[in-house]
Amino acid sequence: MLVIGLAERPGSNLLGGETLRHFFYLKMKELSIFVDESGDFGPYAKHSPYYIVSMVFHDQTIDITEDIKKLDESLINLGFADHTIHTEPLIRKEEDYAELDPNLRRAILTKRT
């Protein structure tokens, strides 16, 4: 079992009396992990000073349909109907994001349900 940032001491009871092993092995039937990185490790460039790593851990037994609908609605409210967010050009001010106001780019990047 790989758990980053968590350690279970022998005899400890976590998560409301359940051990981490019980939680991960018995409760979570399927875990999807999505990792995306964006940015450049090269020399500093004023137009793209950041590097970002995004990680999503999704227990497939939990329905996130409503959360996705809320995210889509909030992007529509920002003027991005039927839009897939691509973090690299968003951070680097490229492609669809080249002419956007920095506050709008930040709003897209930090949008959550």
N, CA and C atoms as a LAMMPS dump frame, in Angstrom:
ITEM: TIMESTEP
0
ITEM: NUMBER OF ATOMS
339
ITEM: BOX BOUNDS ff ff ff
-5.0000000000000000e+02 5.0000000000000000e+02
-5.0000000000000000e+02 5.0000000000000000e+02
-5.0000000000000000e+02 5.0000000000000000e+02
ITEM: ATOMS id mol type element x y z
1 1 1 N 0.851 -1.171 0
2 1 2 C 0 0 0
3 1 3 C 0.894 1.23 0
4 2 1 N 0.606 2.187 -0.894
5 2 2 C 1.347 3.429 -0.954
6 2 3 C 0.457 4.557 -0.484
7 3 1 N 0.847 5.197 0.581
8 3 2 C 0.127 6.358 1.093
9 3 3 C 1.164 7.44 1.291
10 4 1 N 1.061 8.499 0.533
11 4 2 C 2.038 9.57 0.622
12 4 3 C 1.63 10.531 1.72
13 5 1 N 2.535 10.807 2.643
14 5 2 C 2.294 11.8 3.665
15 5 3 C 1.54 11.288 4.884
16 6 1 N 1.201 10.022 4.917
17 6 2 C 0.497 9.464 6.065
18 6 3 C 1.272 8.268 6.584
19 7 1 N 1.288 8.135 7.872
20 7 2 C 1.918 6.976 8.485
21 7 3 C 1.003 6.479 9.583
22 8 1 N 0.84 5.186 9.657
23 8 2 C -0.024 4.604 10.686
24 8 3 C 0.858 3.952 11.744
25 9 1 N 0.713 4.402 12.97
26 9 2 C 1.468 3.797 14.065
27 9 3 C 0.793 2.497 14.468
28 10 1 N 1.562 1.513 14.862
29 10 2 C 0.949 0.257 15.317
30 10 3 C -0.029 0.511 16.448
31 11 1 N -1.212 -0.033 16.323
32 11 2 C -2.226 0.097 17.346
33 11 3 C -3.058 1.365 17.261
34 12 1 N -2.744 2.231 16.302
35 12 2 C -3.516 3.473 16.217
36 12 3 C -4.833 3.22 15.507
37 13 1 N -5.804 4.002 15.847
38 13 2 C -7.096 3.943 15.186
39 13 3 C -7.356 5.3 14.55
40 14 1 N -7.404 5.311 13.248
41 14 2 C -7.623 6.541 12.516
42 14 3 C -8.963 6.477 11.8
43 15 1 N -9.385 7.619 11.288
44 15 2 C -10.607 7.694 10.49
45 15 3 C -11.808 7.15 11.246
46 16 1 N -12.027 7.652 12.421
47 16 2 C -13.196 7.25 13.191
48 16 3 C -13.119 5.816 13.687
49 17 1 N -11.942 5.361 14.082
50 17 2 C -11.799 4.02 14.617
51 17 3 C -11.399 2.977 13.584
52 18 1 N -11.242 3.394 12.34
53 18 2 C -10.836 2.453 11.296
54 18 3 C -9.361 2.685 10.98
55 19 1 N -8.628 1.647 10.77
56 19 2 C -7.226 1.81 10.413
57 19 3 C -7.134 2.187 8.945
58 20 1 N -5.996 2.774 8.567
59 20 2 C -5.796 3.126 7.156
60 20 3 C -5.898 1.891 6.26
61 21 1 N -5.369 0.789 6.722
62 21 2 C -5.41 -0.435 5.918
63 21 3 C -6.856 -0.821 5.626
64 22 1 N -7.69 -0.773 6.648
65 22 2 C -9.105 -1.101 6.474
66 22 3 C -9.736 -0.142 5.473
67 23 1 N -9.452 1.15 5.609
68 23 2 C -10.037 2.155 4.736
69 23 3 C -9.645 1.911 3.28
70 24 1 N -8.36 1.712 3.02
71 24 2 C -7.907 1.582 1.642
72 24 3 C -8.217 0.224 1.029
73 25 1 N -8.134 -0.838 1.814
74 25 2 C -8.349 -2.163 1.239
75 25 3 C -9.81 -2.579 1.183
76 26 1 N -10.594 -2.211 2.157
77 26 2 C -11.962 -2.707 2.209
78 26 3 C -12.997 -1.71 1.709
79 27 1 N -12.789 -0.442 1.933
80 27 2 C -13.8 0.546 1.561
81 27 3 C -13.631 1.064 0.15
82 28 1 N -12.428 1.266 -0.278
83 28 2 C -12.193 1.838 -1.584
84 28 3 C -12.058 0.714 -2.601
85 29 1 N -13.048 0.584 -3.462
86 29 2 C -13.048 -0.512 -4.433
87 29 3 C -12.107 -0.234 -5.596
88 30 1 N -12.101 1.029 -6.073
89 30 2 C -11.226 1.384 -7.182
90 30 3 C -10.816 2.838 -7.025
91 31 1 N -9.531 3.081 -7.052
92 31 2 C -9.004 4.426 -6.91
93 31 3 C -8.399 4.853 -8.239
94 32 1 N -8.872 5.97 -8.755
95 32 2 C -8.286 6.548 -9.966
96 32 3 C -7.371 7.685 -9.544
97 33 1 N -6.206 7.726 -10.138
98 33 2 C -5.237 8.774 -9.839
99 33 3 C -4.872 9.46 -11.147
100 34 1 N -5.044 10.775 -11.169
101 34 2 C -4.715 11.573 -12.336
102 34 3 C -3.614 12.549 -11.927
103 35 1 N -2.527 12.568 -12.68
104 35 2 C -1.419 13.473 -12.397
105 35 3 C -1.128 14.255 -13.678
106 36 1 N -1.025 15.558 -13.535
107 36 2 C -0.736 16.42 -14.675
108 36 3 C 0.292 17.438 -14.236
109 37 1 N 1.249 17.694 -15.091
110 37 2 C 2.248 18.706 -14.781
111 37 3 C 2.277 19.714 -15.908
112 38 1 N 2.674 20.911 -15.547
113 38 2 C 2.74 21.965 -16.541
114 38 3 C 3.809 22.959 -16.145
115 39 1 N 4.518 23.429 -17.121
116 39 2 C 5.539 24.427 -16.861
117 39 3 C 6.839 24.031 -17.516
118 40 1 N 7.883 24.697 -17.136
119 40 2 C 9.173 24.497 -17.771
120 40 3 C 10.255 24.543 -16.706
121 41 1 N 11.096 23.512 -16.659
122 41 2 C 12.223 23.493 -15.723
123 41 3 C 13.417 24.283 -16.249
124 42 1 N 13.284 24.81 -17.457
125 42 2 C 14.382 25.55 -18.067
126 42 3 C 14.621 26.885 -17.387
127 43 1 N 15.391 27.734 -18.042
128 43 2 C 15.683 29.06 -17.478
129 43 3 C 14.398 29.842 -17.219
130 44 1 N 14.439 30.705 -16.231
131 44 2 C 13.287 31.525 -15.867
132 44 3 C 12.829 32.346 -17.069
133 45 1 N 11.526 32.34 -17.292
134 45 2 C 10.94 33.173 -18.335
135 45 3 C 9.834 34.009 -17.692
136 46 1 N 9.879 35.306 -17.919
137 46 2 C 8.926 36.211 -17.276
138 46 3 C 7.477 35.832 -17.586
139 47 1 N 7.218 35.36 -18.808
140 47 2 C 5.838 35.044 -19.19
141 47 3 C 5.327 33.739 -18.573
142 48 1 N 6.202 32.906 -18.039
143 48 2 C 5.745 31.654 -17.421
144 48 3 C 6.626 31.301 -16.225
145 49 1 N 6.462 32.034 -15.121
146 49 2 C 7.356 31.836 -13.979
147 49 3 C 7.018 30.634 -13.104
148 50 1 N 5.897 29.958 -13.358
149 50 2 C 5.444 28.917 -12.446
150 50 3 C 5.537 27.523 -13.052
151 51 1 N 5.633 26.539 -12.185
152 51 2 C 5.557 25.134 -12.556
153 51 3 C 4.525 24.517 -11.619
154 52 1 N 3.6 23.755 -12.154
155 52 2 C 2.516 23.22 -11.335
156 52 3 C 2.378 21.718 -11.547
157 53 1 N 2.107 21.022 -10.467
158 53 2 C 1.782 19.6 -10.525
159 53 3 C 0.41 19.445 -9.882
160 54 1 N -0.523 18.903 -10.637
161 54 2 C -1.885 18.685 -10.138
162 54 3 C -2.102 17.193 -9.955
163 55 1 N -2.726 16.842 -8.849
164 55 2 C -3.037 15.436 -8.583
165 55 3 C -4.489 15.322 -8.148
166 56 1 N -5.185 14.385 -8.735
167 56 2 C -6.566 14.105 -8.36
168 56 3 C -6.639 12.64 -7.968
169 57 1 N -7.157 12.371 -6.781
170 57 2 C -7.379 11.018 -6.296
171 57 3 C -8.887 10.842 -6.193
172 58 1 N -9.429 9.892 -6.926
173 58 2 C -10.885 9.731 -6.949
174 58 3 C -11.275 8.293 -6.626
175 59 1 N -11.969 8.146 -5.517
176 59 2 C -12.569 6.867 -5.144
177 59 3 C -13.766 6.674 -6.071
178 60 1 N -13.7 5.682 -6.939
179 60 2 C -14.724 5.489 -7.965
180 60 3 C -16.089 5.112 -7.397
181 61 1 N -16.153 4.787 -6.114
182 61 2 C -17.462 4.491 -5.53
183 61 3 C -18.229 5.776 -5.207
184 62 1 N -17.565 6.927 -5.325
185 62 2 C -18.196 8.216 -5.048
186 62 3 C -18.553 8.89 -6.364
187 63 1 N -19.823 9.193 -6.544
188 63 2 C -20.313 9.835 -7.762
189 63 3 C -19.973 11.326 -7.721
190 64 1 N -19.25 11.8 -8.735
191 64 2 C -18.872 13.218 -8.787
192 64 3 C -19.588 13.955 -9.925
193 65 1 N -20.642 13.374 -10.442
194 65 2 C -21.376 13.976 -11.554
195 65 3 C -21.817 15.399 -11.232
196 66 1 N -22.39 15.613 -10.06
197 66 2 C -22.859 16.953 -9.687
198 66 3 C -21.702 17.94 -9.567
199 67 1 N -20.566 17.477 -9.057
200 67 2 C -19.394 18.343 -8.95
201 67 3 C -18.9 18.771 -10.333
202 68 1 N -18.908 17.842 -11.28
203 68 2 C -18.493 18.153 -12.646
204 68 3 C -19.461 19.156 -13.27
205 69 1 N -20.744 18.977 -13.024
206 69 2 C -21.746 19.926 -13.543
207 69 3 C -21.508 21.323 -12.982
208 70 1 N -21.21 21.421 -11.69
209 70 2 C -20.948 22.722 -11.068
210 70 3 C -19.697 23.379 -11.66
211 71 1 N -18.658 22.579 -11.882
212 71 2 C -17.438 23.108 -12.493
213 71 3 C -17.733 23.614 -13.899
214 72 1 N -18.465 22.828 -14.692
215 72 2 C -18.827 23.252 -16.041
216 72 3 C -19.632 24.55 -16.015
217 73 1 N -20.581 24.652 -15.091
218 73 2 C -21.399 25.867 -14.979
219 73 3 C -20.55 27.079 -14.61
220 74 1 N -19.602 26.896 -13.705
221 74 2 C -18.767 28.027 -13.308
222 74 3 C -17.851 28.458 -14.457
223 75 1 N -17.387 27.508 -15.275
224 75 2 C -16.579 27.867 -16.441
225 75 3 C -17.431 28.578 -17.488
226 76 1 N -18.681 28.143 -17.649
227 76 2 C -19.598 28.83 -18.562
228 76 3 C -19.786 30.273 -18.107
229 77 1 N -19.935 30.484 -16.805
230 77 2 C -20.096 31.835 -16.259
231 77 3 C -18.872 32.713 -16.507
232 78 1 N -17.711 32.084 -16.687
233 78 2 C -16.491 32.829 -17.009
234 78 3 C -16.316 33.009 -18.519
235 79 1 N -17.268 32.441 -19.301
236 79 2 C -17.203 32.579 -20.756
237 79 3 C -16.517 31.427 -21.459
238 80 1 N -16.415 30.29 -20.812
239 80 2 C -15.735 29.128 -21.388
240 80 3 C -16.671 27.931 -21.447
241 81 1 N -17.671 28.013 -22.327
242 81 2 C -18.611 26.905 -22.503
243 81 3 C -17.915 25.776 -23.259
244 82 1 N -18.198 24.544 -22.872
245 82 2 C -17.615 23.358 -23.532
246 82 3 C -16.111 23.487 -23.703
247 83 1 N -15.444 23.846 -22.628
248 83 2 C -14.003 24.096 -22.682
249 83 3 C -13.269 23.139 -21.755
250 84 1 N -12.218 22.541 -22.264
251 84 2 C -11.329 21.728 -21.452
252 84 3 C -10.158 22.603 -21.027
253 85 1 N -9.888 22.62 -19.749
254 85 2 C -8.806 23.461 -19.239
255 85 3 C -7.474 22.765 -19.486
256 86 1 N -6.569 23.466 -20.138
257 86 2 C -5.207 22.969 -20.349
258 86 3 C -4.276 23.888 -19.575
259 87 1 N -3.678 23.363 -18.518
260 87 2 C -2.936 24.224 -17.597
261 87 3 C -1.673 24.829 -18.206
262 88 1 N -0.965 24.086 -19.058
263 88 2 C 0.288 24.63 -19.597
264 88 3 C 0.059 25.929 -20.366
265 89 1 N -0.819 25.96 -21.378
266 89 2 C -1.025 27.244 -22.059
267 89 3 C -1.696 28.291 -21.167
268 90 1 N -2.481 27.856 -20.197
269 90 2 C -3.101 28.798 -19.266
270 90 3 C -2.036 29.519 -18.448
271 91 1 N -1.091 28.766 -17.909
272 91 2 C -0.018 29.352 -17.104
273 91 3 C 0.918 30.195 -17.967
274 92 1 N 1.18 29.724 -19.176
275 92 2 C 2.161 30.397 -20.033
276 92 3 C 1.569 31.504 -20.899
277 93 1 N 0.262 31.763 -20.753
278 93 2 C -0.423 32.792 -21.549
279 93 3 C -0.303 32.489 -23.039
280 94 1 N -0.623 31.268 -23.416
281 94 2 C -0.53 30.847 -24.808
282 94 3 C -1.899 30.388 -25.302
283 95 1 N -1.987 30.206 -26.615
284 95 2 C -3.174 29.67 -27.282
285 95 3 C -4.438 30.428 -26.873
286 96 1 N -5.463 29.722 -26.412
287 96 2 C -6.745 30.341 -26.065
288 96 3 C -6.623 31.378 -24.951
289 97 1 N -5.549 31.341 -24.203
290 97 2 C -5.404 32.184 -23.018
291 97 3 C -4.476 33.38 -23.228
292 98 1 N -3.941 33.555 -24.428
293 98 2 C -2.914 34.569 -24.692
294 98 3 C -3.383 35.983 -24.386
295 99 1 N -4.616 36.296 -24.659
296 99 2 C -5.105 37.667 -24.498
297 99 3 C -5.942 37.867 -23.236
298 100 1 N -6.018 36.868 -22.386
299 100 2 C -6.868 36.971 -21.2
300 100 3 C -6.223 37.818 -20.106
301 101 1 N -7.076 38.504 -19.391
302 101 2 C -6.684 39.26 -18.211
303 101 3 C -6.093 38.288 -17.174
304 102 1 N -5.02 38.682 -16.462
305 102 2 C -4.424 37.781 -15.464
306 102 3 C -5.416 37.301 -14.404
307 103 1 N -6.362 38.154 -14.007
308 103 2 C -7.339 37.745 -12.997
309 103 3 C -8.279 36.669 -13.532
310 104 1 N -8.634 36.743 -14.807
311 104 2 C -9.48 35.709 -15.399
312 104 3 C -8.716 34.399 -15.517
313 105 1 N -7.456 34.461 -15.923
314 105 2 C -6.647 33.233 -15.977
315 105 3 C -6.529 32.607 -14.594
316 106 1 N -6.331 33.428 -13.582
317 106 2 C -6.241 32.921 -12.209
318 106 3 C -7.567 32.304 -11.775
319 107 1 N -8.687 32.936 -12.152
320 107 2 C -10.004 32.405 -11.8
321 107 3 C -10.231 31.031 -12.429
322 108 1 N -9.78 30.856 -13.662
323 108 2 C -9.915 29.555 -14.332
324 108 3 C -9.039 28.515 -13.639
325 109 1 N -7.802 28.905 -13.358
326 109 2 C -6.838 27.977 -12.76
327 109 3 C -7.257 27.518 -11.371
328 110 1 N -7.9 28.388 -10.628
329 110 2 C -8.25 28.052 -9.249
330 110 3 C -9.714 27.659 -9.096
331 111 1 N -10.433 27.497 -10.206
332 111 2 C -11.857 27.175 -10.162
333 111 3 C -12.058 25.82 -9.506
334 112 1 N -12.996 25.78 -8.597
335 112 2 C -13.363 24.517 -7.957
336 112 3 C -14.858 24.53 -7.699
337 113 1 N -15.4 23.39 -7.365
338 113 2 C -16.841 23.299 -7.17
339 113 3 C -17.212 23.795 -5.802
